[in-house]
Amino acid sequence: MKYKLMETFLNIVKPSPNYNVESRILGLRIIFTADPENIKAILATQFSDYGKGEPFHREWKEFLGDSIFVTDGQAWHASRQLLRPQFSRERISHLHTFEAHLETLFKAIANGGALDGPYQDVDIEAGNGKPLEISDLFFRYTLDVSTSFLLGKDVQSLTNPREPFAEAFNEVQRIQGIRARAGPLQFLVPLASFRRGLKVVNELCDIYIDQALRLSQEELASKTKSDHGYTFLHELAQFTRDRTVLRDQLVAVLLAGRDTTAATLSWTMYELGRHPEVVQKLRYEIINTVGLDLAPTYEDLKNMKYLQYVVNETLRLYPVVPFNVRLALKDTTLPRGGGADGTQPIAVLKDTPIGYSTLVMQRREDLYPPVSEKFPDPLEYCPDRWFVWQPRPWQYIPFNGGPRICIGQQFALTEMTYVLTRMFQRFERVESFMKEVDGGTPTLKSEIVIQPGDGVKVALWQAKKS
């Protein structure tokens, strides 16, 4: 039964009209939905009726504290106000954070895995056509970028195969994912490795929080105004001196900043390995827009339509957070699921959990145009469909929607498109070895984000210099 969450959710909702089902688990009424109208109500039009709820906050508090992802109402609003300025266009259009770690990523690719120290000598040519598991390297790269952006010093997981912080962070997430799925039985989940990992995460955050809090307001302001030495933490420390608030927001943004981007890059490479024609078109656009040697600017990334379609298509089939839950904060309704044909509203009592799935919704074939020469099967990976088709509102929400729409959406999209551009300036071909691993049907591993359960085994071929 490993990695069968999507099949389980689909089996629950598919037999019903509009993909809405009421169920009872251990006596508790739960509603499952993959209906865009209901998802829109939960996230936007009836936003104040639904929230994360106190049980969710309690379940995640040890890991994410009182941060933006686990609170409602005023606490959530205060977090959002605190974090929003950090993701201004002015900040995310400075691309040097992404570039700084790319050479290390390319050396690790040639090495076939994380480097054994920052000065390891690597023959870049030797990596040509050599199969490697690239997903692990993306998670290391985005962890290094995120810690660099947030703290001003990266943890260098690309140059240390057993980096303690990376291992601790992975273990905390793994156990948290099990706790979340265990529901009422989570008291049975052993937490020794979770607490050990959390101690490592907290100790690293504390070092940098201490450094930031030792600076005066004037010193903090001068760091954030000149771009020199700017970090996310310096900016936050201008607004609050509360260590707990700083720690909670740091860990939440680190979780979001690393995993979402790494998982999407992994899925993109998984699909590009199976679609050489997409790689060709993508390279053609990159070469014509940026050339082979120059780093792309923020404007270049925005101007490359096919590059954006490649990422859109990945997020359509593999939305980062595939399953989510909201709790009714009062007696309310949902617009669909009632009546004989499922099109009438239904009553929802306070404290009823609503499980919703963007993954299932975005793969619902009935929400797409009929298959034709211009519009291939919705379950196929085909960035070209975006030239002739736009999803209807609320039928494509890889970054969620409504007031809680992902605050770091542009940061993530910029990082992903930047990395893909730099990769395909260098590499001209991707060969997939996944058929032997998963038989051509990708394994959807869903802990907190959805990632390839069997990794992504590919070989990359460098473009010959003309």
N, C-alpha and C positions, 0 to 999 in steps of 0.2 A: 504493500500500500504506500510505498515511499513516493513523495511528491505527487499526490493525487488530489490536491485541494481543488484544482479547477474541475476535474471530473466529478468530484463530490458535489460541488456547488451547482454545476450544470445539471446533474441528476436530480437535485432538489428542485430547481426552478423551471427547467425546460418543459416539463409536462403541463405547466399551468399557463393560463392566458397571460400574455404580456410579461412573462417571467417574474411573477410575484407569488410568494408562497408564505403561508403562516404555518408555524411548526411549534411543537412543544418539546423542550429539552430539559429533562429533570424538573418538569412541572412549570418551567418558565416559557411564556409565549415569546417567540422570536419571529420577526418578519425577514425574509430573504428577498432581495430584489436585484434585477439587472434591467430595470425599466427606466429609460431616460427621464420620463415625467416624474417618477418618484425620487430619482437621484437629484433632479433639479430642485424639487421641493425641499429635500433634506439639506442640500448645500446652499440654496439661494432663497427661493421664494418664501420658505417657512424656516429660515435660518435660525431664528430665535427659539423655535419649538424643539430643535434638536441640537445635541452637543456631544462632547466626548463623555461627559457624565462622571460622577464620582467613582464608580467601580473601576473605570478605565484609568483614571488619575491615580487611584490607589495601587492598581496593578503595575503601573509604569513609574511610580514616584521614585523608587530607589535608583532607577537608571536615569530618568529624564527630569526628575525633580518637579518644579512648577513651571516648566518651560512652555513655549508656544504650542507644542504638539499635544500637550496633555491637560490643558486648562480650558475653561469656558469663561464667558462673561468678561468682567473687568480685568481679571488676571490675564486672560488671553489677549485682550485689547492692548493692555500695557506692554506685553511682550512684543506684539506686532509693531507698535509705535517705536519701541526701542530698536527693533531689528531692521525696519524698513530702510532707514537711511544708508545702512551698510551695503545695500544692493542697488544703489542708484546707478544709473547708466554711466555716470562719470567714473565710478569705482570699477564696475565690471568691464569697461572698455579698455582698461589697462591690462594688457595681455601678458605682461612679463612674468607673472606668477606661473602661467601655464607653460611658457617657453622654457623657464628655468629648469624644469625637470624632464624636458623632452629628450635631451641628449642621453640622459641616464636611462630613460625608457627604451630608446633605440639600442643602447648597449646591452640592456637586459634582454631585449628581443633576440639580438645576435647571440647572446650567451645561452638562450633557451630557458631563462629563468632569472630570478633575482640575483644580483651580483654579490660576490663574497667580499664586501668592502668597497669603498668609493674609488679606490685606485686600482682595482682589478684590470688587468690588461685584456682587452677583448678584440678579437679579429672580427671586425664588422662584416667582412665578406663571408666569413665562415657560417654566418647565420642564414645565408641565402638558401631558401628552399628547405630549411631544416624544421621539421614539425615541432611545435611548442604549444603549451597550454597558455593562451594569451590572457584569459580572463583574470587569473591571479595577478598578472602584471598591471592590468587596468585598475584593480582594487588597490594595489600598492601605489600606483601613480597618483590616483585621486586622493588617497590618504596623505601622501606627501604634499600635494597641492593644497589640500584643505588645511593641514596643520601649518603650512607656510603662510597662508592667507589669514588664518585665525590667530595664530600665536606668534608669527614672525620667525619661527624656526621649524623646519619640517623634521619628521621623525626618521627620515631616510630609510623607509621600509624597502625601497627599490634596491638598496645596497646592503641589506641585511636579511638573509632568508628567514631568520628567527627573531624578528624585531619584537621586543616584549610588549610594547604598546599595541602594535597591530594585532598580535595574538590575543592579548587581553580584550581588546575591543571586539574582535570576532567572537570570542567565547561569551562575552556579556550579551551580545546580540542573539547568539544561538540559543542560549538559555531563555532569554526574554521572549523569543519567538515561541518556544515550547510552552512557557507559562501562559502566553496570550491564547494559544490554541487549547490549552488544558481547561480553560474556563473554571467552573466550580471545583475541578479536581486539582487546581494548581498547587494546593498545599502538599501534593505528593511529589512535586518536582524538586530534586535535590539542588541546593543552591550554593554549595561550597565553592565550585569553580567560578560561578557567577560573582560571588563576593570577592574572591581573590582577584578576578579580572577588574572589577569595579575599583578596587583599591589602587591598582596600577594606573587606571584611567584618571582617577581623582588626584593621585599624587603628581602626575604630569601637569594637569590643569592648574594645580595649586602653585607650582613653581612659577608659571607665567602670570598667574593672577597676582602673586606676591610682587613680581617685578613691576607689573602695571600699576599696582596700588601704591608703590613707593614713589611714583612720579607725581609731581604737583599738577594741578589743573592746567597751568600755563605750559608745562612740558608736554602734557598729553595733547593739548590743542596744537602746539607747534609740530608735533609728530604727524598728526592727522591732516594738517593743512599743507605741509610740504609733503610730498608723497614719500619722502625718505623715511624708512623705518616705520611706515604706517602699518598697523595691523587692525584687524577687526576688534581685537580685545582692547586696544588703546581707545578706539572710538567708543566702545561700550562703557569703558571705565570713566569716560567724561560724563556719562549720564547716571551712572550708579556706582557707589562704592561698596555695594552689598556683595560680599564674596559668593554667597549662595546663588544669587541671581546670575552673576557672571558665570559661575560654573555650570548652572543648568542650561543657560542659553548656548554656551560654548559646545557642550556635549550634544545638544539637540541639533545645532547647525552642522557640527562635525558628522553626525549620523546622516543627515540629509545630504550634505555636500559630497560625502564620499560615495555612499552606496548607490544613490540614484544614477549618478553619472557613470560610475564603473559598470553597473549592470546594463545600462543602455548601450555603452560602447561595446560590451561583450556580446550582446544580442546583435548589434549591427555587424560586428565581425563574423558572428555565426552565419548570418544571412548573406553577407558579401562573399563568404567562402563558397556558398551554393549558387551565387549569381554573378558570374564573371562579366556579364553584359552590363550590370549596374556599376561594377568597378570601372569599366572602360568609360562609361558616360560621366561618372564622377570625376575621374582623372582628367577627362577632356575639359570639363568645366573649370576645375582647379587650375590647370595649365593655362587656360585662356584668360582666367581672371587674375591669377597671382603669379603665374610662372612656376618654375621648379625650385627657385632658390630663396626668394623673398618670403619672410613671414607674413601671413595675411593680417590686414588691419581689421578692426571691428566692422568697418563699412564693407570690406571685402566679404566677410562672413555673411553679412546681411544681404549682400547682392547675389550670392550663389544660391539660386533657387533649387537646383537639383540636390545640392548638399542638404538643404533644409528638408526637401521631400524624402531623402534617405532617412533622416532622423525622425521625421513625422511618421513614416511607415513603420519604423522600428517601434516607436511609442504607441502606434495603433495596435500592433499585434502583441506587444509586450509592455503594457503600461506599468510604470515603475512600482506603484503600490496597487497590487491586483485586487485585494480584498480590504474592506474597511468596515468599521462599525460606528453607528451613531446611536445615542440613547434619546428617547423622548423625554424632554425635560418637564413636560406637562401633558395633560390630556390633549390630544390633537388628532390630526387626520393625515392620510396620504391620498393623493389624487386618484390613484388606480389600485386595482386589486380586488374591489368589491363587485357584487352583482354576478349574474350568471356568466357574463362574458368577460369579467375582470376589468371592465372599463369604468366602474363606479368608484367613488372614494371609499376608503375604509377607516374605521375608527382606530386610533392608536392610543392606548392608555399610557399614562406617565410611567417611566422606567422600563418601557418595552425597548429591547435592543433591535436595531435594524441593521442587518448585514447586507452590504451592497458590493457589487463586483464590477469594476470598470473593465477588467479583463474579459469577463463573460459578455458584458454589454457590447464592447467594441468588436467582438467576434460574432455577434448575432447577424446571421446572413439576411434575415428579414428586414434589417435596418439599412440595407445597401441597395443600390440599383441592381437590376437583373444583370447576370453575367453576359458580357458581349465582347466583341473584338476590342473595344476601347476600355472595357472595365472587367478585368479578370476576377476570378473567384476571390471573395473577401478574405479567405483563409490563406491565400498566397501572398508572398512578399513581393510587392511590385510598386516601387516609388513612382513609376510613371503614371499611376492612376491619379496622382495629385495634380497633374497638368489639366485634367478634364473634370475633376470632381472635388467638391468641398464637403466635409461632413456637416450635417445639420447641427444646430446648437444642441449641446448636451449629449450628443452621440459620440463625441471624441473629447475626453477630458483627462489626458494623461497626467496633468498637474492639478487635478481636482478642479473645483470651480466655486463661484460665489465669494463671500468675504474671506474664506479661508484658502483661497487659491494659493498655490505654492509661491512663497515670497522670493525664493531663489531661482525661479523659473529661467530668467534671462541669464543668470550666472551659469546654470547648468547647460543651457543650450549653447552659450558662448564657448564654454569649455569643451563640450562634445564636438562642436563643429571645428574648433581650432585644432583639436587633436587629430580629427579625421583628415583635415586639410594637410597638416604636416606629415601625417603618415602616407598619404597618397601622392604627395610630392616625391616621397622617397621610394615607395613600393608601387610596383605596377600590377602585381598579381597576388591573389590570395587563393590558396588551395585548401579546401576543407578535408579533414580526416574524420569528420563526425559520423559519417555513414556507418563506419565500422564500430563506432562507440554506441550510438543510440538508434541505429537503423533508419536514420533520416527523420525521426520524430523527436523534436527537442524535448528534453526533460525540464519541466517548469518547477524549479525549486523556489518555494515561497516561504522565507522566514519573515523578514520585515519588508524587503523588496523582492521582486521576482528576478531570479538569475538563472543561468544555464546550470542545471543540476549535475551535468557531467563535464562541466568546463567547456572550453572552446579550443579544440585542437586544430590548428591551422599551420600552414607554412607560408611565409611571405617572401616574395622575390623582388629584389631591388631593381629599380629601373636602370637600364644601362645609360651611362652618360654619352650623349651623342657628341 
